[in-house]
Amino acid sequence: MRKLRKRCLSCSFLAILVFTCASLFGCITQEPAKAPELKKLQSAVETKDQGTILRTFHEAVYDQRWWKQSEVISGLKSFLAHPDLFVRRQAAEKLYIVGDSSGYSALLDILKKPDQVIIFDYDDRLRIAQLFAQYRERRASSDILELYRKIGKSSLLNALVRLEREKTSPEVISKFLLEKKSAFGVFNLSIAHHPDVKSYARDLFLNADGHPKNIAAWAAIRSGETQPYLEHLLSQAEKAVKGEIPSERGYDSNQFKEAFKYVVSIQHPLVSDLLTRALESSNLEIREIATVNLIFNHPRESEAARQLILRQLRGAVGLISYELMWNLVIHLDDQEIRVAAEKNDWQTQERNWSLALERKAWPVFNWVDQYVINLNSEDTR
């Protein structure tokens, strides 16, 4: 019995030794271990449920407390060649969010489909054109124009002018000229720096109210005019800062706020003064628009916005949303702000600064267009 036990132990030891050697020298192939992040993404994809896939991919990008960013990026890239179009599309878009454009070809393939690609009751080719415009993906311009020629959707023209700006093609300009009496035409001709936009804006200003009048005033100022256009926008913007709401019948309740958003992209001493005072507005949205426009469109006058961020890092509550604050902290890359952010992490024990650092490569285009009508400089570094 004792001999048999010894023989069994010897056999077991020999088997372990053989397996170890085989593994070391590649005689036995083992399936490589998958990162937890990839396993979670794979499990969501295997459900074939679009809601589950969308939710899981979203969590993978934004929930950095439980998802390791480097592994998420690697996992998302592995789905760019997936047979399911929806999976490829979600992986590509999420990669753009984290500052990786390797999903460009996957998105372009969908944009170039000859027929509608319906996702959640909407032609996704139009969404992708807007996504390319959002991330300033100028290499997609010719394909967006080709899609416009096929289906004639005006949103594609807007995407093109956002990408090309003063280099917008004559073909696209000609479409806007057909709309030169409308807010749509005047706005886009202004973005494209068309030489005749001044006269179109003047005519629209005289014959419009509300939203179109605001756009006309903004376009006229951008073309070199000052009054009465600046006075019009400033008078309404002041009401937004004070928290007033239009009471006249037929007026849009956001009219004052919209006027504020248009005027604060303009370079003028009166606008700089308005922006600084707007940081003390009782309206959170106005404070946020003012903060972002000071930093991006008025950098020389942005010290007050910088001080606002420092105050919130040091304990002030609700000056701007915390998500926007951390986005700005990362963008500014300011030594004093960095020290305050590190101290905030230590005091709150919430690791917000540590988590924000993982988003350092994320483009500002994820969020900046929510607060600005126009970036005076597309160089956001």
Sequence and secondary structure as in RCSB ss.txt:
>XXXX:A:sequence
MRKLRKRCLSCSFLAILVFTCASLFGCITQEPAKAPELKKLQSAVETKDQGTILRTFHEAVYDQRWWKQSEVISG
LKSFLAHPDLFVRRQAAEKLYIVGDSSGYSALLDILKKPDQVIIFDYDDRLRIAQLFAQYRERRASSDILELYRK
IGKSSLLNALVRLEREKTSPEVISKFLLEKKSAFGVFNLSIAHHPDVKSYARDLFLNADGHPKNIAAWAAIRSGE
TQPYLEHLLSQAEKAVKGEIPSERGYDSNQFKEAFKYVVSIQHPLVSDLLTRALESSNLEIREIATVNLIFNHPR
ESEAARQLILRQLRGAVGLISYELMWNLVIHLDDQEIRVAAEKNDWQTQERNWSLALERKAWPVFNWVDQYVINL
NSEDTR
>XXXX:A:secstr
 HHHHHHHHHHHHHHHHHHHHHHHTTSS       HHHHHHHHHHHHT HHHHHHHHHHHHH TTTS HHHHHHH
HHTTTT SSHHHHHHHHHHHHHTT  TTHHHHHHHHT SS  BSSSSBHHHHHHHHHHHTT GGGHHHHHHHHHH
H  HHHHHHHHHHHGGG  HHHHHHHHTTTTSHHHHHHHHHTT TTHHHHHHHHHHH  HHHHHHHHHHHHHTT 
 TTHHHHHHHHHHHHHTT    STT  TTHHHHHHHHHTTS  HHHHHHHHHHTT S HHHHHHHHHHHHHH GG
GTHHHHHHHHHHHTT  SSS HHHHHHHHHHH  HHHHHHHHHHHHHH S HHHHHHTTTTS GGGTGGGT S  
S S   
